[in-house]
């Protein structure tokens, strides 16, 4: 799989923001992003869940729908879903080969401002795949921020901003207003934008950008509610908020000609599959809750769920990336768990278990174990308690989910 290997080799280039490369690459590939209508979903947290709900609703209404999300839990193919199925590895390889050849041709002509990144090429492959599949519509999750994210070459039917909170400050800015401005960069002239519950300062920024763009601003919680009797399958109060954003998005799509009935919407909310979000699994005699919380706001939502579910006796297995606010996350989770085992997620970007343990110990003096190997950390936690929570990074819960399943 030469092109898959080529894509992963691009990870060494790290992140790069700006749409120059994507604009040129799309032209070289024949503008695949213009060959299907799209929904574009941004936000600090919840954007993947909303993407999954809307995609599921469209499929339940018999539309051919595609979904692009990031990152993946275990396999790269998880990011590219057409009609509910991950693309096969050979199909993905073929799309990446087309992207690689386009990149090589552009580099040879000196037409790229900088080397193409992993995320730019993965996003280009997604657009190529979805155009080739002739989907009726694609639901796209923004990778990071919005304004300069590779997905933002698309002009969607409707955009959404689920939540805005602190995360990726090095790239997006150190204030809520700065982060909100980057998220609001997905707003296009005249294109409706649905927003979830936003902090007042963020709401002000988004509203101003929407006015400047003459884009209808739809506050989801003012216009939508859960249908009577519907209980979203994704656990947590924050997922009910995400469901309301998804409902508001579907309402806009209905006006655009996508007839998604109430039954299809109910099927989506009650049947969507979105692993790693308050996902309860068993390991021997232990209940293990996996959650993708990877910033303080996500940890706060997880802590609220643990308190409500009376999981105070749970052991927390925690691992995080070096560029994340581990202290902010642990400050939310330490008070609602009975003990902590810090581990090192299996990626070069991970913070060490020792550093995380030092942070956790400094918060309230609680005894913290340090077990670098994630599997050993999980086994130790399960030996200590019948309830275990794993959180801090997708790069931690993904591999452990494979073990648990």
JOFENGI-V420540 format. One record per run of one state. SS is the DSSP state (A for helix, B for strand, O for the rest). FROM is the first residue (numbers start at 1). TO is the last residue. If there is no record, write none. Layout:
ss | from | to
SS | FROM | TO
SS | FROM | TO
This chain:
ss | from | to
O | 1 | 1
A | 2 | 13
O | 14 | 19
A | 20 | 28
O | 29 | 31
A | 32 | 34
O | 35 | 36
B | 37 | 42
O | 43 | 46
A | 47 | 60
O | 61 | 64
B | 65 | 68
O | 69 | 75
A | 76 | 79
B | 80 | 82
O | 83 | 84
B | 85 | 86
O | 87 | 88
A | 89 | 109
O | 110 | 117
A | 118 | 132
O | 133 | 136
B | 137 | 141
O | 142 | 149
A | 150 | 153
O | 154 | 157
B | 158 | 161
O | 162 | 168
A | 169 | 172
O | 173 | 175
A | 176 | 186
O | 187 | 191
B | 192 | 195
O | 196 | 199
A | 200 | 212
O | 213 | 216
B | 217 | 219
A | 220 | 223
O | 224 | 236
A | 237 | 255
O | 256 | 261
A | 262 | 271
O | 272 | 278
B | 279 | 283
O | 284 | 285
B | 286 | 290
O | 291 | 295
A | 296 | 308
O | 309 | 314
B | 315 | 318
O | 319 | 320
B | 321 | 321
O | 322 | 325
A | 326 | 336
O | 337 | 338
B | 339 | 342
O | 343 | 349
B | 350 | 350
O | 351 | 352
A | 353 | 364
O | 365 | 367
B | 368 | 370
O | 371 | 373
A | 374 | 384
O | 385 | 386
B | 387 | 391
O | 392 | 393
A | 394 | 404
O | 405 | 405
